[in-house]
Amino acid sequence: MHSEILFGMGQTFKELIKYGIVGVIGVVIDAGVYYLLVDMFAVHYSFSGAISSFFESLGGRANVDTADALVSSIVSSSLGAINNFIWNSFFTFKVHDKILKRFVPYALMVLMGMCISTLLLTFMLDYLMLNAMLAKIIAIVIVAMIQFVLSKLVIFKKKQEKVD
């Protein structure tokens, strides 16, 4: 009984380390693409004005630059998330049955993470006036903690073996 508890904790710790490694790769992809879109190429999206107006209609102080950063964040987060799903399926949790069935709740979790990240970025950029990269890194860390728990307990949960 005690060895099962210790083994389970050891397994969770190993998964946490692997999740962290995969997460770092995902962060490099996410932050790298975000940097390219926001800082290197200063990409402007034609619909950013509409996004800015929407936030302002809600009483926010979002401007077009913030809207551009938010759209770039969604693009970069999506690329990092797809990378992480593949690596977490095969490397971290070693659960690669029903890939498409698992991807649906994973995608919902990612969307939830993007919503949280977007809210955090809006707050940190427009109210705290933080640097865009610093705000992005803070948002990534907060969302990653939430997503590990959901990944472990829901998305990549392994079938329990029946003991007769």
C-alpha positions as CSV (number, residue, x, y, z in Angstrom):
1,M,0.0,0.0,0.0
2,H,2.7,2.5,1.0
3,S,4.8,1.6,-2.1
4,E,1.8,2.3,-4.3
5,I,1.4,5.8,-2.7
6,L,5.1,6.5,-3.1
7,F,5.2,5.1,-6.6
8,G,2.2,7.3,-7.5
9,M,3.8,10.4,-6.1
10,G,7.1,9.5,-7.9
11,Q,5.2,9.1,-11.1
12,T,3.4,12.4,-10.6
13,F,6.8,14.1,-9.9
14,K,8.3,12.6,-13.1
15,E,5.3,13.8,-15.1
16,L,5.6,17.2,-13.5
17,I,9.2,17.4,-14.6
18,K,8.4,16.2,-18.1
19,Y,5.4,18.6,-18.3
20,G,7.8,21.4,-17.3
21,I,10.3,20.5,-20.0
22,V,7.5,20.3,-22.6
23,G,6.1,23.6,-21.2
24,V,9.5,25.3,-21.6
25,I,9.5,24.2,-25.3
26,G,6.0,25.5,-25.6
27,V,6.9,28.8,-23.9
28,V,9.8,29.2,-26.3
29,I,7.4,28.7,-29.2
30,D,4.7,30.9,-27.7
31,A,7.0,33.7,-26.6
32,G,9.1,33.5,-29.7
33,V,6.2,33.8,-32.1
34,Y,4.7,36.5,-29.9
35,Y,8.0,38.4,-30.0
36,L,8.2,38.1,-33.7
37,L,4.6,39.3,-34.2
38,V,4.6,42.1,-31.6
39,D,8.2,43.4,-31.4
40,M,10.1,42.3,-34.5
41,F,7.4,42.8,-37.1
42,A,4.9,45.0,-35.2
43,V,2.0,43.1,-36.9
44,H,-1.2,45.1,-37.1
45,Y,-4.5,43.2,-37.7
46,S,-7.2,45.0,-39.7
47,F,-9.8,44.1,-37.1
48,S,-7.8,45.4,-34.1
49,G,-9.8,48.7,-34.2
50,A,-13.1,46.7,-33.7
51,I,-11.6,44.7,-30.8
52,S,-10.4,48.0,-29.2
53,S,-13.8,49.5,-29.6
54,F,-15.5,46.5,-28.1
55,F,-13.3,46.7,-25.0
56,E,-13.9,50.4,-24.7
57,S,-17.7,49.8,-25.0
58,L,-17.3,47.5,-21.9
59,G,-15.7,50.4,-20.1
60,G,-12.1,49.2,-20.7
61,R,-9.1,51.3,-21.8
62,A,-7.9,48.9,-24.5
63,N,-6.3,50.6,-27.5
64,V,-5.3,49.2,-31.0
65,D,-1.8,48.3,-29.9
66,T,-3.3,46.2,-27.0
67,A,-5.7,44.6,-29.4
68,D,-2.8,43.7,-31.8
69,A,-0.9,42.2,-28.8
70,L,-3.9,40.2,-27.8
71,V,-4.4,38.7,-31.3
72,S,-0.7,37.9,-31.5
73,S,-1.0,36.2,-28.1
74,I,-3.8,34.0,-29.4
75,V,-1.8,33.0,-32.5
76,S,1.4,32.3,-30.5
77,S,-0.5,30.5,-27.7
78,S,-2.3,28.2,-30.3
79,L,1.0,27.2,-31.8
80,G,2.6,26.5,-28.4
81,A,-0.6,24.5,-27.4
82,I,-0.6,22.2,-30.4
83,N,3.1,21.5,-29.8
84,N,2.4,20.8,-26.1
85,F,-0.5,18.4,-26.8
86,I,1.6,16.3,-29.0
87,W,4.6,16.1,-26.6
88,N,2.4,15.6,-23.5
89,S,0.5,12.8,-25.2
90,F,3.6,10.8,-26.2
91,F,6.3,12.0,-23.8
92,T,4.9,13.3,-20.5
93,F,1.8,11.2,-19.8
94,K,2.3,8.4,-22.4
95,V,-1.4,8.4,-23.1
96,H,-1.9,8.4,-26.8
97,D,-5.1,6.4,-27.3
98,K,-8.1,8.3,-28.5
99,I,-6.0,11.3,-29.6
100,L,-8.8,13.2,-31.2
101,K,-11.2,12.5,-28.4
102,R,-8.6,13.8,-25.9
103,F,-7.9,16.8,-28.1
104,V,-11.4,18.2,-27.7
105,P,-11.2,18.8,-23.9
106,Y,-7.6,19.8,-24.3
107,A,-8.6,22.5,-26.9
108,L,-11.3,23.7,-24.4
109,M,-8.7,23.8,-21.7
110,V,-6.4,25.8,-24.0
111,L,-9.3,28.2,-24.9
112,M,-9.9,28.7,-21.2
113,G,-6.2,29.4,-20.7
114,M,-6.3,31.9,-23.6
115,C,-9.3,33.7,-22.0
116,I,-7.5,33.9,-18.6
117,S,-4.3,35.0,-20.3
118,T,-6.1,37.6,-22.4
119,L,-7.8,39.0,-19.3
120,L,-4.4,39.0,-17.4
121,L,-2.6,40.7,-20.4
122,T,-5.3,43.3,-20.7
123,F,-5.1,44.1,-17.0
124,M,-1.3,44.1,-16.9
125,L,-0.8,46.1,-20.2
126,D,-3.6,48.7,-19.8
127,Y,-3.8,49.1,-16.0
128,L,-0.4,48.1,-14.6
129,M,1.4,49.4,-17.7
130,L,3.8,46.5,-17.7
131,N,6.1,45.7,-20.6
132,A,4.4,43.4,-23.1
133,M,6.9,40.5,-22.7
134,L,6.9,40.7,-18.9
135,A,3.1,40.6,-18.9
136,K,3.1,37.6,-21.3
137,I,5.6,35.7,-19.1
138,I,3.5,36.3,-16.0
139,A,0.4,35.2,-17.8
140,I,2.1,32.0,-19.1
141,V,3.2,31.0,-15.6
142,I,-0.3,31.4,-14.1
143,V,-2.0,29.6,-16.9
144,A,0.5,26.8,-16.9
145,M,-0.1,26.0,-13.2
146,I,-3.8,25.7,-13.8
147,Q,-3.4,23.6,-17.0
148,F,-1.0,21.0,-15.4
149,V,-3.6,20.1,-12.8
150,L,-6.3,19.8,-15.5
151,S,-4.0,17.8,-17.8
152,K,-3.0,15.4,-15.1
153,L,-6.5,14.8,-13.6
154,V,-8.7,15.1,-16.7
155,I,-7.1,15.3,-20.2
156,F,-4.4,12.6,-19.9
157,K,-6.0,10.5,-17.1
158,K,-5.0,6.9,-17.6
159,K,-7.5,4.1,-17.3
160,Q,-7.6,2.4,-14.0
161,E,-6.7,-1.2,-14.3
162,K,-9.3,-3.5,-12.8
163,V,-8.1,-5.7,-10.0
164,D,-10.1,-8.9,-9.4
